[in-house]
Amino acid sequence: MNGFDWPGLMQAGLRGLGLKPAEFWSLTPAELRLMLGDAQGGAPLVRGQLDALMLAYPDTRGENDE
């Protein structure tokens, strides 16, 4: 199966966790996974991935920065 099992996730969040719809939809997938007991999450970031992110999104100083 590809994608998310929305009916299953909604049942787990709304019925299982007792979340209100607005609370459910405001969660990130990582937060929902943690609340459902999956503390593993995704694979950790490796150095090469960090370097690629740093190149793509370099830290820059804005005119209001010191």
mmCIF file as Biopython writes it, N, C-alpha, C and O atoms, coordinates in Angstrom:
data_model
#
loop_
_atom_site.group_PDB
_atom_site.id
_atom_site.type_symbol
_atom_site.label_atom_id
_atom_site.label_alt_id
_atom_site.label_comp_id
_atom_site.label_asym_id
_atom_site.label_entity_id
_atom_site.label_seq_id
_atom_site.pdbx_PDB_ins_code
_atom_site.Cartn_x
_atom_site.Cartn_y
_atom_site.Cartn_z
_atom_site.occupancy
_atom_site.B_iso_or_equiv
_atom_site.auth_seq_id
_atom_site.auth_asym_id
_atom_site.pdbx_PDB_model_num
ATOM 1   N N  . MET A ? 1  ? 0.848   -1.187 0.000  1.0 0.0 1  A 1 
ATOM 2   C CA . MET A ? 1  ? 0.000   0.000  0.000  1.0 0.0 1  A 1 
ATOM 3   C C  . MET A ? 1  ? 0.887   1.242  0.000  1.0 0.0 1  A 1 
ATOM 4   O O  . MET A ? 1  ? 1.851   1.320  0.761  1.0 0.0 1  A 1 
ATOM 5   N N  . ASN A ? 2  ? 0.566   2.192  -0.838 1.0 0.0 2  A 1 
ATOM 6   C CA . ASN A ? 2  ? 1.311   3.448  -0.896 1.0 0.0 2  A 1 
ATOM 7   C C  . ASN A ? 2  ? 0.561   4.537  -0.149 1.0 0.0 2  A 1 
ATOM 8   O O  . ASN A ? 2  ? -0.667  4.517  -0.075 1.0 0.0 2  A 1 
ATOM 9   N N  . GLY A ? 3  ? 1.300   5.484  0.402  1.0 0.0 3  A 1 
ATOM 10  C CA . GLY A ? 3  ? 0.668   6.608  1.081  1.0 0.0 3  A 1 
ATOM 11  C C  . GLY A ? 3  ? 0.296   6.298  2.512  1.0 0.0 3  A 1 
ATOM 12  O O  . GLY A ? 3  ? 0.747   5.318  3.105  1.0 0.0 3  A 1 
ATOM 13  N N  . PHE A ? 4  ? -0.534  7.159  3.042  1.0 0.0 4  A 1 
ATOM 14  C CA . PHE A ? 4  ? -0.967  7.038  4.430  1.0 0.0 4  A 1 
ATOM 15  C C  . PHE A ? 4  ? -2.289  6.287  4.522  1.0 0.0 4  A 1 
ATOM 16  O O  . PHE A ? 4  ? -3.128  6.383  3.626  1.0 0.0 4  A 1 
ATOM 17  N N  . ASP A ? 5  ? -2.468  5.555  5.586  1.0 0.0 5  A 1 
ATOM 18  C CA . ASP A ? 5  ? -3.736  4.914  5.896  1.0 0.0 5  A 1 
ATOM 19  C C  . ASP A ? 5  ? -4.547  5.919  6.711  1.0 0.0 5  A 1 
ATOM 20  O O  . ASP A ? 5  ? -4.637  5.814  7.934  1.0 0.0 5  A 1 
ATOM 21  N N  . TRP A ? 6  ? -5.140  6.900  6.011  1.0 0.0 6  A 1 
ATOM 22  C CA . TRP A ? 6  ? -5.847  7.975  6.717  1.0 0.0 6  A 1 
ATOM 23  C C  . TRP A ? 6  ? -6.958  7.467  7.632  1.0 0.0 6  A 1 
ATOM 24  O O  . TRP A ? 6  ? -7.052  7.921  8.773  1.0 0.0 6  A 1 
ATOM 25  N N  . PRO A ? 7  ? -7.807  6.536  7.170  1.0 0.0 7  A 1 
ATOM 26  C CA . PRO A ? 7  ? -8.843  6.053  8.098  1.0 0.0 7  A 1 
ATOM 27  C C  . PRO A ? 7  ? -8.257  5.433  9.367  1.0 0.0 7  A 1 
ATOM 28  O O  . PRO A ? 7  ? -8.759  5.665  10.466 1.0 0.0 7  A 1 
ATOM 29  N N  . GLY A ? 8  ? -7.196  4.645  9.209  1.0 0.0 8  A 1 
ATOM 30  C CA . GLY A ? 8  ? -6.565  4.033  10.372 1.0 0.0 8  A 1 
ATOM 31  C C  . GLY A ? 8  ? -5.908  5.055  11.289 1.0 0.0 8  A 1 
ATOM 32  O O  . GLY A ? 8  ? -6.017  4.966  12.512 1.0 0.0 8  A 1 
ATOM 33  N N  . LEU A ? 9  ? -5.221  6.032  10.686 1.0 0.0 9  A 1 
ATOM 34  C CA . LEU A ? 9  ? -4.576  7.072  11.497 1.0 0.0 9  A 1 
ATOM 35  C C  . LEU A ? 9  ? -5.603  7.932  12.220 1.0 0.0 9  A 1 
ATOM 36  O O  . LEU A ? 9  ? -5.419  8.281  13.386 1.0 0.0 9  A 1 
ATOM 37  N N  . MET A ? 10 ? -6.693  8.276  11.518 1.0 0.0 10 A 1 
ATOM 38  C CA . MET A ? 10 ? -7.733  9.084  12.154 1.0 0.0 10 A 1 
ATOM 39  C C  . MET A ? 10 ? -8.394  8.326  13.293 1.0 0.0 10 A 1 
ATOM 40  O O  . MET A ? 10 ? -8.677  8.904  14.343 1.0 0.0 10 A 1 
ATOM 41  N N  . GLN A ? 11 ? -8.641  7.042  13.096 1.0 0.0 11 A 1 
ATOM 42  C CA . GLN A ? 11 ? -9.234  6.245  14.172 1.0 0.0 11 A 1 
ATOM 43  C C  . GLN A ? 11 ? -8.291  6.174  15.365 1.0 0.0 11 A 1 
ATOM 44  O O  . GLN A ? 11 ? -8.725  6.308  16.509 1.0 0.0 11 A 1 
ATOM 45  N N  . ALA A ? 12 ? -7.010  5.965  15.107 1.0 0.0 12 A 1 
ATOM 46  C CA . ALA A ? 12 ? -6.036  5.900  16.202 1.0 0.0 12 A 1 
ATOM 47  C C  . ALA A ? 12 ? -5.949  7.225  16.937 1.0 0.0 12 A 1 
ATOM 48  O O  . ALA A ? 12 ? -5.881  7.256  18.166 1.0 0.0 12 A 1 
ATOM 49  N N  . GLY A ? 13 ? -5.951  8.326  16.185 1.0 0.0 13 A 1 
ATOM 50  C CA . GLY A ? 13 ? -5.835  9.640  16.818 1.0 0.0 13 A 1 
ATOM 51  C C  . GLY A ? 13 ? -7.096  10.096 17.519 1.0 0.0 13 A 1 
ATOM 52  O O  . GLY A ? 13 ? -7.050  10.556 18.659 1.0 0.0 13 A 1 
ATOM 53  N N  . LEU A ? 14 ? -8.240  9.967  16.825 1.0 0.0 14 A 1 
ATOM 54  C CA . LEU A ? 14 ? -9.487  10.485 17.381 1.0 0.0 14 A 1 
ATOM 55  C C  . LEU A ? 14 ? -10.092 9.561  18.432 1.0 0.0 14 A 1 
ATOM 56  O O  . LEU A ? 14 ? -10.515 10.007 19.498 1.0 0.0 14 A 1 
ATOM 57  N N  . ARG A ? 15 ? -10.127 8.276  18.118 1.0 0.0 15 A 1 
ATOM 58  C CA . ARG A ? 15 ? -10.705 7.327  19.075 1.0 0.0 15 A 1 
ATOM 59  C C  . ARG A ? 15 ? -9.686  6.843  20.090 1.0 0.0 15 A 1 
ATOM 60  O O  . ARG A ? 15 ? -9.941  6.850  21.295 1.0 0.0 15 A 1 
ATOM 61  N N  . GLY A ? 16 ? -8.527  6.421  19.595 1.0 0.0 16 A 1 
ATOM 62  C CA . GLY A ? 16 ? -7.526  5.840  20.478 1.0 0.0 16 A 1 
ATOM 63  C C  . GLY A ? 16 ? -6.894  6.846  21.433 1.0 0.0 16 A 1 
ATOM 64  O O  . GLY A ? 16 ? -6.764  6.589  22.630 1.0 0.0 16 A 1 
ATOM 65  N N  . LEU A ? 17 ? -6.503  8.003  20.881 1.0 0.0 17 A 1 
ATOM 66  C CA . LEU A ? 17 ? -5.851  9.013  21.709 1.0 0.0 17 A 1 
ATOM 67  C C  . LEU A ? 17 ? -6.819  10.054 22.258 1.0 0.0 17 A 1 
ATOM 68  O O  . LEU A ? 17 ? -6.459  10.837 23.136 1.0 0.0 17 A 1 
ATOM 69  N N  . GLY A ? 18 ? -8.047  10.064 21.743 1.0 0.0 18 A 1 
ATOM 70  C CA . GLY A ? 18 ? -9.041  11.023 22.219 1.0 0.0 18 A 1 
ATOM 71  C C  . GLY A ? 18 ? -8.789  12.446 21.750 1.0 0.0 18 A 1 
ATOM 72  O O  . GLY A ? 18 ? -9.212  13.398 22.406 1.0 0.0 18 A 1 
ATOM 73  N N  . LEU A ? 19 ? -8.101  12.601 20.618 1.0 0.0 19 A 1 
ATOM 74  C CA . LEU A ? 19 ? -7.824  13.936 20.100 1.0 0.0 19 A 1 
ATOM 75  C C  . LEU A ? 19 ? -9.064  14.526 19.442 1.0 0.0 19 A 1 
ATOM 76  O O  . LEU A ? 19 ? -9.886  13.802 18.879 1.0 0.0 19 A 1 
ATOM 77  N N  . LYS A ? 20 ? -9.190  15.841 19.519 1.0 0.0 20 A 1 
ATOM 78  C CA . LYS A ? 20 ? -10.218 16.549 18.765 1.0 0.0 20 A 1 
ATOM 79  C C  . LYS A ? 20 ? -9.716  16.665 17.324 1.0 0.0 20 A 1 
ATOM 80  O O  . LYS A ? 20 ? -8.507  16.652 17.093 1.0 0.0 20 A 1 
ATOM 81  N N  . PRO A ? 21 ? -10.623 16.777 16.355 1.0 0.0 21 A 1 
ATOM 82  C CA . PRO A ? 21 ? -10.173 16.872 14.966 1.0 0.0 21 A 1 
ATOM 83  C C  . PRO A ? 21 ? -9.117  17.955 14.724 1.0 0.0 21 A 1 
ATOM 84  O O  . PRO A ? 21 ? -8.136  17.706 14.023 1.0 0.0 21 A 1 
ATOM 85  N N  . ALA A ? 22 ? -9.297  19.129 15.282 1.0 0.0 22 A 1 
ATOM 86  C CA . ALA A ? 22 ? -8.319  20.210 15.086 1.0 0.0 22 A 1 
ATOM 87  C C  . ALA A ? 22 ? -6.960  19.831 15.670 1.0 0.0 22 A 1 
ATOM 88  O O  . ALA A ? 22 ? -5.923  20.172 15.101 1.0 0.0 22 A 1 
ATOM 89  N N  . GLU A ? 23 ? -6.962  19.126 16.802 1.0 0.0 23 A 1 
ATOM 90  C CA . GLU A ? 23 ? -5.708  18.676 17.403 1.0 0.0 23 A 1 
ATOM 91  C C  . GLU A ? 23 ? -5.021  17.646 16.512 1.0 0.0 23 A 1 
ATOM 92  O O  . GLU A ? 23 ? -3.809  17.699 16.304 1.0 0.0 23 A 1 
ATOM 93  N N  . PHE A ? 24 ? -5.818  16.702 15.984 1.0 0.0 24 A 1 
ATOM 94  C CA . PHE A ? 24 ? -5.270  15.675 15.105 1.0 0.0 24 A 1 
ATOM 95  C C  . PHE A ? 24 ? -4.615  16.312 13.886 1.0 0.0 24 A 1 
ATOM 96  O O  . PHE A ? 24 ? -3.475  15.988 13.556 1.0 0.0 24 A 1 
ATOM 97  N N  . TRP A ? 25 ? -5.324  17.214 13.215 1.0 0.0 25 A 1 
ATOM 98  C CA . TRP A ? 25 ? -4.819  17.792 11.972 1.0 0.0 25 A 1 
ATOM 99  C C  . TRP A ? 25 ? -3.683  18.776 12.197 1.0 0.0 25 A 1 
ATOM 100 O O  . TRP A ? 25 ? -2.974  19.109 11.248 1.0 0.0 25 A 1 
ATOM 101 N N  . SER A ? 26 ? -3.485  19.252 13.420 1.0 0.0 26 A 1 
ATOM 102 C CA . SER A ? 26 ? -2.382  20.177 13.681 1.0 0.0 26 A 1 
ATOM 103 C C  . SER A ? 26 ? -1.073  19.437 13.981 1.0 0.0 26 A 1 
ATOM 104 O O  . SER A ? 26 ? -0.013  20.062 14.031 1.0 0.0 26 A 1 
ATOM 105 N N  . LEU A ? 27 ? -1.133  18.119 14.181 1.0 0.0 27 A 1 
ATOM 106 C CA . LEU A ? 27 ? 0.072   17.333 14.468 1.0 0.0 27 A 1 
ATOM 107 C C  . LEU A ? 27 ? 0.885   17.099 13.205 1.0 0.0 27 A 1 
ATOM 108 O O  . LEU A ? 27 ? 0.336   16.986 12.108 1.0 0.0 27 A 1 
ATOM 109 N N  . THR A ? 28 ? 2.189   17.029 13.374 1.0 0.0 28 A 1 
ATOM 110 C CA . THR A ? 28 ? 3.044   16.578 12.283 1.0 0.0 28 A 1 
ATOM 111 C C  . THR A ? 28 ? 3.021   15.047 12.291 1.0 0.0 28 A 1 
ATOM 112 O O  . THR A ? 28 ? 2.689   14.445 13.313 1.0 0.0 28 A 1 
ATOM 113 N N  . PRO A ? 29 ? 3.367   14.410 11.175 1.0 0.0 29 A 1 
ATOM 114 C CA . PRO A ? 29 ? 3.434   12.945 11.185 1.0 0.0 29 A 1 
ATOM 115 C C  . PRO A ? 29 ? 4.370   12.408 12.271 1.0 0.0 29 A 1 
ATOM 116 O O  . PRO A ? 29 ? 4.073   11.384 12.888 1.0 0.0 29 A 1 
ATOM 117 N N  . ALA A ? 30 ? 5.487   13.083 12.510 1.0 0.0 30 A 1 
ATOM 118 C CA . ALA A ? 30 ? 6.424   12.641 13.550 1.0 0.0 30 A 1 
ATOM 119 C C  . ALA A ? 30 ? 5.787   12.719 14.939 1.0 0.0 30 A 1 
ATOM 120 O O  . ALA A ? 30 ? 5.982   11.825 15.762 1.0 0.0 30 A 1 
ATOM 121 N N  . GLU A ? 31 ? 5.032   13.780 15.199 1.0 0.0 31 A 1 
ATOM 122 C CA . GLU A ? 31 ? 4.369   13.907 16.502 1.0 0.0 31 A 1 
ATOM 123 C C  . GLU A ? 31 ? 3.323   12.819 16.688 1.0 0.0 31 A 1 
ATOM 124 O O  . GLU A ? 31 ? 3.202   12.245 17.770 1.0 0.0 31 A 1 
ATOM 125 N N  . LEU A ? 32 ? 2.567   12.537 15.630 1.0 0.0 32 A 1 
ATOM 126 C CA . LEU A ? 32 ? 1.549   11.492 15.721 1.0 0.0 32 A 1 
ATOM 127 C C  . LEU A ? 32 ? 2.198   10.130 15.952 1.0 0.0 32 A 1 
ATOM 128 O O  . LEU A ? 32 ? 1.719   9.349  16.774 1.0 0.0 32 A 1 
ATOM 129 N N  . ARG A ? 33 ? 3.273   9.843  15.243 1.0 0.0 33 A 1 
ATOM 130 C CA . ARG A ? 33 ? 3.979   8.575  15.443 1.0 0.0 33 A 1 
ATOM 131 C C  . ARG A ? 33 ? 4.455   8.435  16.878 1.0 0.0 33 A 1 
ATOM 132 O O  . ARG A ? 33 ? 4.334   7.363  17.471 1.0 0.0 33 A 1 
ATOM 133 N N  . LEU A ? 34 ? 4.999   9.513  17.443 1.0 0.0 34 A 1 
ATOM 134 C CA . LEU A ? 34 ? 5.475   9.480  18.821 1.0 0.0 34 A 1 
ATOM 135 C C  . LEU A ? 34 ? 4.326   9.230  19.792 1.0 0.0 34 A 1 
ATOM 136 O O  . LEU A ? 34 ? 4.456   8.438  20.726 1.0 0.0 34 A 1 
ATOM 137 N N  . MET A ? 35 ? 3.197   9.910  19.568 1.0 0.0 35 A 1 
ATOM 138 C CA . MET A ? 35 ? 2.043   9.739  20.443 1.0 0.0 35 A 1 
ATOM 139 C C  . MET A ? 35 ? 1.465   8.330  20.366 1.0 0.0 35 A 1 
ATOM 140 O O  . MET A ? 35 ? 0.891   7.827  21.331 1.0 0.0 35 A 1 
ATOM 141 N N  . LEU A ? 36 ? 1.628   7.699  19.195 1.0 0.0 36 A 1 
ATOM 142 C CA . LEU A ? 36 ? 1.118   6.340  19.021 1.0 0.0 36 A 1 
ATOM 143 C C  . LEU A ? 36 ? 2.109   5.280  19.480 1.0 0.0 36 A 1 
ATOM 144 O O  . LEU A ? 36 ? 1.846   4.085  19.349 1.0 0.0 36 A 1 
ATOM 145 N N  . GLY A ? 37 ? 3.248   5.712  20.019 1.0 0.0 37 A 1 
ATOM 146 C CA . GLY A ? 37 ? 4.194   4.781  20.607 1.0 0.0 37 A 1 
ATOM 147 C C  . GLY A ? 37 ? 5.359   4.393  19.732 1.0 0.0 37 A 1 
ATOM 148 O O  . GLY A ? 37 ? 6.136   3.514  20.107 1.0 0.0 37 A 1 
ATOM 149 N N  . ASP A ? 38 ? 5.510   5.021  18.571 1.0 0.0 38 A 1 
ATOM 150 C CA . ASP A ? 38 ? 6.643   4.722  17.702 1.0 0.0 38 A 1 
ATOM 151 C C  . ASP A ? 38 ? 7.735   5.738  17.977 1.0 0.0 38 A 1 
ATOM 152 O O  . ASP A ? 38 ? 7.821   6.763  17.300 1.0 0.0 38 A 1 
ATOM 153 N N  . ALA A ? 39 ? 8.560   5.463  18.957 1.0 0.0 39 A 1 
ATOM 154 C CA . ALA A ? 39 ? 9.615   6.403  19.348 1.0 0.0 39 A 1 
ATOM 155 C C  . ALA A ? 39 ? 10.821  6.319  18.424 1.0 0.0 39 A 1 
ATOM 156 O O  . ALA A ? 39 ? 11.726  7.148  18.517 1.0 0.0 39 A 1 
ATOM 157 N N  . GLN A ? 40 ? 10.848  5.324  17.526 1.0 0.0 40 A 1 
ATOM 158 C CA . GLN A ? 40 ? 12.005  5.162  16.647 1.0 0.0 40 A 1 
ATOM 159 C C  . GLN A ? 40 ? 12.113  6.301  15.642 1.0 0.0 40 A 1 
ATOM 160 O O  . GLN A ? 40 ? 13.206  6.811  15.394 1.0 0.0 40 A 1 
ATOM 161 N N  . GLY A ? 41 ? 10.991  6.698  15.066 1.0 0.0 41 A 1 
ATOM 162 C CA . GLY A ? 41 ? 11.021  7.761  14.064 1.0 0.0 41 A 1 
ATOM 163 C C  . GLY A ? 41 ? 11.807  7.341  12.840 1.0 0.0 41 A 1 
ATOM 164 O O  . GLY A ? 41 ? 11.933  6.150  12.554 1.0 0.0 41 A 1 
ATOM 165 N N  . GLY A ? 42 ? 12.328  8.302  12.127 1.0 0.0 42 A 1 
ATOM 166 C CA . GLY A ? 42 ? 13.100  8.014  10.929 1.0 0.0 42 A 1 
ATOM 167 C C  . GLY A ? 42 ? 14.562  7.776  11.238 1.0 0.0 42 A 1 
ATOM 168 O O  . GLY A ? 42 ? 14.996  7.836  12.388 1.0 0.0 42 A 1 
ATOM 169 N N  . ALA A ? 43 ? 15.296  7.507  10.199 1.0 0.0 43 A 1 
ATOM 170 C CA . ALA A ? 43 ? 16.734  7.282  10.346 1.0 0.0 43 A 1 
ATOM 171 C C  . ALA A ? 43 ? 17.424  8.589  10.714 1.0 0.0 43 A 1 
ATOM 172 O O  . ALA A ? 43 ? 16.998  9.653  10.265 1.0 0.0 43 A 1 
ATOM 173 N N  . PRO A ? 44 ? 18.477  8.533  11.517 1.0 0.0 44 A 1 
ATOM 174 C CA . PRO A ? 44 ? 19.185  9.761  11.883 1.0 0.0 44 A 1 
ATOM 175 C C  . PRO A ? 44 ? 19.886  10.376 10.673 1.0 0.0 44 A 1 
ATOM 176 O O  . PRO A ? 44 ? 20.228  9.685  9.713  1.0 0.0 44 A 1 
ATOM 177 N N  . LEU A ? 45 ? 20.086  11.655 10.740 1.0 0.0 45 A 1 
ATOM 178 C CA . LEU A ? 45 ? 20.773  12.400 9.697  1.0 0.0 45 A 1 
ATOM 179 C C  . LEU A ? 45 ? 22.262  12.054 9.730  1.0 0.0 45 A 1 
ATOM 180 O O  . LEU A ? 45 ? 22.884  12.073 10.792 1.0 0.0 45 A 1 
ATOM 181 N N  . VAL A ? 46 ? 22.828  11.740 8.569  1.0 0.0 46 A 1 
ATOM 182 C CA . VAL A ? 46 ? 24.262  11.463 8.491  1.0 0.0 46 A 1 
ATOM 183 C C  . VAL A ? 46 ? 24.983  12.713 7.997  1.0 0.0 46 A 1 
ATOM 184 O O  . VAL A ? 46 ? 24.356  13.634 7.474  1.0 0.0 46 A 1 
ATOM 185 N N  . ARG A ? 47 ? 26.305  12.741 8.166  1.0 0.0 47 A 1 
ATOM 186 C CA . ARG A ? 47 ? 27.091  13.942 7.881  1.0 0.0 47 A 1 
ATOM 187 C C  . ARG A ? 47 ? 26.890  14.454 6.451  1.0 0.0 47 A 1 
ATOM 188 O O  . ARG A ? 47 ? 26.771  15.660 6.236  1.0 0.0 47 A 1 
ATOM 189 N N  . GLY A ? 48 ? 26.854  13.548 5.480  1.0 0.0 48 A 1 
ATOM 190 C CA . GLY A ? 48 ? 26.672  13.963 4.095  1.0 0.0 48 A 1 
ATOM 191 C C  . GLY A ? 48 ? 25.345  14.674 3.867  1.0 0.0 48 A 1 
ATOM 192 O O  . GLY A ? 48 ? 25.269  15.637 3.104  1.0 0.0 48 A 1 
ATOM 193 N N  . GLN A ? 49 ? 24.295  14.190 4.536  1.0 0.0 49 A 1 
ATOM 194 C CA . GLN A ? 49 ? 22.988  14.843 4.425  1.0 0.0 49 A 1 
ATOM 195 C C  . GLN A ? 49 ? 23.011  16.219 5.077  1.0 0.0 49 A 1 
ATOM 196 O O  . GLN A ? 49 ? 22.422  17.167 4.556  1.0 0.0 49 A 1 
ATOM 197 N N  . LEU A ? 50 ? 23.688  16.327 6.212  1.0 0.0 50 A 1 
ATOM 198 C CA . LEU A ? 50 ? 23.810  17.621 6.882  1.0 0.0 50 A 1 
ATOM 199 C C  . LEU A ? 50 ? 24.575  18.605 6.007  1.0 0.0 50 A 1 
ATOM 200 O O  . LEU A ? 50 ? 24.170  19.760 5.872  1.0 0.0 50 A 1 
ATOM 201 N N  . ASP A ? 51 ? 25.675  18.158 5.415  1.0 0.0 51 A 1 
ATOM 202 C CA . ASP A ? 51 ? 26.446  19.032 4.524  1.0 0.0 51 A 1 
ATOM 203 C C  . ASP A ? 51 ? 25.598  19.518 3.357  1.0 0.0 51 A 1 
ATOM 204 O O  . ASP A ? 51 ? 25.671  20.690 2.987  1.0 0.0 51 A 1 
ATOM 205 N N  . ALA A ? 52 ? 24.791  18.628 2.767  1.0 0.0 52 A 1 
ATOM 206 C CA . ALA A ? 52 ? 23.933  19.011 1.656  1.0 0.0 52 A 1 
ATOM 207 C C  . ALA A ? 52 ? 22.898  20.044 2.085  1.0 0.0 52 A 1 
ATOM 208 O O  . ALA A ? 52 ? 22.616  20.988 1.347  1.0 0.0 52 A 1 
ATOM 209 N N  . LEU A ? 53 ? 22.329  19.866 3.279  1.0 0.0 53 A 1 
ATOM 210 C CA . LEU A ? 53 ? 21.365  20.850 3.787  1.0 0.0 53 A 1 
ATOM 211 C C  . LEU A ? 53 ? 22.033  22.198 4.052  1.0 0.0 53 A 1 
ATOM 212 O O  . LEU A ? 53 ? 21.452  23.248 3.778  1.0 0.0 53 A 1 
ATOM 213 N N  . MET A ? 54 ? 23.248  22.165 4.584  1.0 0.0 54 A 1 
ATOM 214 C CA . MET A ? 54 ? 23.957  23.412 4.871  1.0 0.0 54 A 1 
ATOM 215 C C  . MET A ? 54 ? 24.281  24.167 3.582  1.0 0.0 54 A 1 
ATOM 216 O O  . MET A ? 54 ? 24.246  25.397 3.562  1.0 0.0 54 A 1 
ATOM 217 N N  . LEU A ? 55 ? 24.594  23.444 2.513  1.0 0.0 55 A 1 
ATOM 218 C CA . LEU A ? 55 ? 24.838  24.093 1.230  1.0 0.0 55 A 1 
ATOM 219 C C  . LEU A ? 55 ? 23.557  24.658 0.641  1.0 0.0 55 A 1 
ATOM 220 O O  . LEU A ? 55 ? 23.557  25.751 0.076  1.0 0.0 55 A 1 
ATOM 221 N N  . ALA A ? 56 ? 22.475  23.921 0.772  1.0 0.0 56 A 1 
ATOM 222 C CA . ALA A ? 56 ? 21.197  24.359 0.218  1.0 0.0 56 A 1 
ATOM 223 C C  . ALA A ? 56 ? 20.593  25.526 0.999  1.0 0.0 56 A 1 
ATOM 224 O O  . ALA A ? 56 ? 19.928  26.384 0.418  1.0 0.0 56 A 1 
ATOM 225 N N  . TYR A ? 57 ? 20.820  25.560 2.307  1.0 0.0 57 A 1 
ATOM 226 C CA . TYR A ? 57 ? 20.220  26.577 3.179  1.0 0.0 57 A 1 
ATOM 227 C C  . TYR A ? 57 ? 21.294  27.189 4.082  1.0 0.0 57 A 1 
ATOM 228 O O  . TYR A ? 57 ? 21.300  26.944 5.288  1.0 0.0 57 A 1 
ATOM 229 N N  . PRO A ? 58 ? 22.203  27.986 3.503  1.0 0.0 58 A 1 
ATOM 230 C CA . PRO A ? 58 ? 23.288  28.548 4.320  1.0 0.0 58 A 1 
ATOM 231 C C  . PRO A ? 58 ? 22.760  29.580 5.325  1.0 0.0 58 A 1 
ATOM 232 O O  . PRO A ? 58 ? 21.782  30.284 5.071  1.0 0.0 58 A 1 
ATOM 233 N N  . ASP A ? 59 ? 23.431  29.642 6.450  1.0 0.0 59 A 1 
ATOM 234 C CA . ASP A ? 59 ? 23.113  30.676 7.439  1.0 0.0 59 A 1 
ATOM 235 C C  . ASP A ? 59 ? 23.588  32.008 6.893  1.0 0.0 59 A 1 
ATOM 236 O O  . ASP A ? 59 ? 24.739  32.153 6.481  1.0 0.0 59 A 1 
ATOM 237 N N  . THR A ? 60 ? 22.690  32.972 6.895  1.0 0.0 60 A 1 
ATOM 238 C CA . THR A ? 60 ? 23.060  34.315 6.457  1.0 0.0 60 A 1 
ATOM 239 C C  . THR A ? 60 ? 22.573  35.302 7.497  1.0 0.0 60 A 1 
ATOM 240 O O  . THR A ? 60 ? 21.623  35.046 8.237  1.0 0.0 60 A 1 
ATOM 241 N N  . ARG A ? 61 ? 23.235  36.410 7.530  1.0 0.0 61 A 1 
ATOM 242 C CA . ARG A ? 61 ? 22.831  37.443 8.476  1.0 0.0 61 A 1 
ATOM 243 C C  . ARG A ? 61 ? 21.922  38.431 7.756  1.0 0.0 61 A 1 
ATOM 244 O O  . ARG A ? 61 ? 22.223  38.889 6.654  1.0 0.0 61 A 1 
ATOM 245 N N  . GLY A ? 62 ? 20.826  38.743 8.391  1.0 0.0 62 A 1 
ATOM 246 C CA . GLY A ? 62 ? 19.912  39.737 7.875  1.0 0.0 62 A 1 
ATOM 247 C C  . GLY A ? 62 ? 20.352  41.127 8.318  1.0 0.0 62 A 1 
ATOM 248 O O  . GLY A ? 62 ? 21.280  41.271 9.114  1.0 0.0 62 A 1 
ATOM 249 N N  . GLU A ? 63 ? 19.702  42.111 7.814  1.0 0.0 63 A 1 
ATOM 250 C CA . GLU A ? 63 ? 20.109  43.483 8.165  1.0 0.0 63 A 1 
ATOM 251 C C  . GLU A ? 63 ? 19.849  43.815 9.619  1.0 0.0 63 A 1 
ATOM 252 O O  . GLU A ? 63 ? 20.442  44.755 10.146 1.0 0.0 63 A 1 
ATOM 253 N N  . ASN A ? 64 ? 18.958  43.052 10.297 1.0 0.0 64 A 1 
ATOM 254 C CA . ASN A ? 64 ? 18.665  43.300 11.716 1.0 0.0 64 A 1 
ATOM 255 C C  . ASN A ? 64 ? 19.518  42.460 12.652 1.0 0.0 64 A 1 
ATOM 256 O O  . ASN A ? 64 ? 19.428  42.617 13.869 1.0 0.0 64 A 1 
ATOM 257 N N  . ASP A ? 65 ? 20.362  41.551 12.097 1.0 0.0 65 A 1 
ATOM 258 C CA . ASP A ? 65 ? 21.237  40.722 12.920 1.0 0.0 65 A 1 
ATOM 259 C C  . ASP A ? 65 ? 22.477  41.496 13.313 1.0 0.0 65 A 1 
ATOM 260 O O  . ASP A ? 65 ? 22.914  42.399 12.600 1.0 0.0 65 A 1 
ATOM 261 N N  . GLU A ? 66 ? 23.035  41.135 14.449 1.0 0.0 66 A 1 
ATOM 262 C CA . GLU A ? 66 ? 24.267  41.790 14.886 1.0 0.0 66 A 1 
ATOM 263 C C  . GLU A ? 66 ? 25.473  41.020 14.425 1.0 0.0 66 A 1 
ATOM 264 O O  . GLU A ? 66 ? 26.603  41.421 14.700 1.0 0.0 66 A 1 
#
